[in-house]
Amino acid sequence: MAKKYPVAPKKAKKFEEGKVAMNYRLSPAKIAHAQRVLGTPTATATIEEALDLVVFRRELIDGLEHVRGLDVAAVFPDATPRPRKRRR
């Protein structure tokens, strides 16, 4: 007997870290504000996005501290230095 409905193709599985239910006492107003700013659909997505941003900020700071002592002209030898504008 033939199937009445065609079988939908299987979707590729996304790699995600295992998740664990946790309880926190957070301000609903703060979560709602962050949700509007980040444009996330749920409180969980908002918290995950905010945590990702915190980690990214740390990576940026670490990278800047690493690069701070380097001579930019030596790192980018093809770049011609531009004169700096004076602030008044």
MODELLER restraints for C-alpha pairs under 7 A, 6 or more apart:
rsr = mdl.restraints
at = mdl.atoms
rsr.add(forms.Gaussian(group=physical.xy_distance, feature=features.Distance(at['CA:31:A'], at['CA:43:A']), mean=6.49, stdev=0.5))
rsr.add(forms.Gaussian(group=physical.xy_distance, feature=features.Distance(at['CA:34:A'], at['CA:46:A']), mean=6.70, stdev=0.5))
rsr.add(forms.Gaussian(group=physical.xy_distance, feature=features.Distance(at['CA:35:A'], at['CA:43:A']), mean=6.87, stdev=0.5))
rsr.add(forms.Gaussian(group=physical.xy_distance, feature=features.Distance(at['CA:35:A'], at['CA:46:A']), mean=5.45, stdev=0.5))
rsr.add(forms.Gaussian(group=physical.xy_distance, feature=features.Distance(at['CA:38:A'], at['CA:46:A']), mean=6.93, stdev=0.5))
rsr.add(forms.Gaussian(group=physical.xy_distance, feature=features.Distance(at['CA:40:A'], at['CA:46:A']), mean=5.52, stdev=0.5))
rsr.add(forms.Gaussian(group=physical.xy_distance, feature=features.Distance(at['CA:73:A'], at['CA:79:A']), mean=6.85, stdev=0.5))
